C-alpha cells in the first residue's frame, strides 16, 4: 500500500533552512540582466527562479537555494555541516 505524502503548510515551507538563511532579495524594485541588459522586476525574477525571461540567463544560486529547489519540503538533512574546506597552515606547508 502506498502512503500519501503530506502537503507542507506555508509555515513549514518558509522555515526549511532557518539554520542557514539565504541572502534575501534586498527589496530593489528592479535589477538588470548582465547578458541582455533587460530590466527585471524583482518579484517576477524570483518567481522565475532567478532566470531572465528574455535571454534565459541564469543568475547564481547559493547551495541552499539550489537544494531548496531540488528537494521536497523537510526531506533534506544536512550531514557534517561542521566540515570546512580551509586547511590549517601546517597542513598547507606540508603539501608543497
ABEGO torsion letter per residue (X at the ends): XBBBBBBBBAAAAAAABAABBBBBBAGBABBBBAAAGBBBBAAAAAAAGGBBAAAGBBBBBBAAAAAAAABBBGABBBBGAABBABBBAAAAAAAX
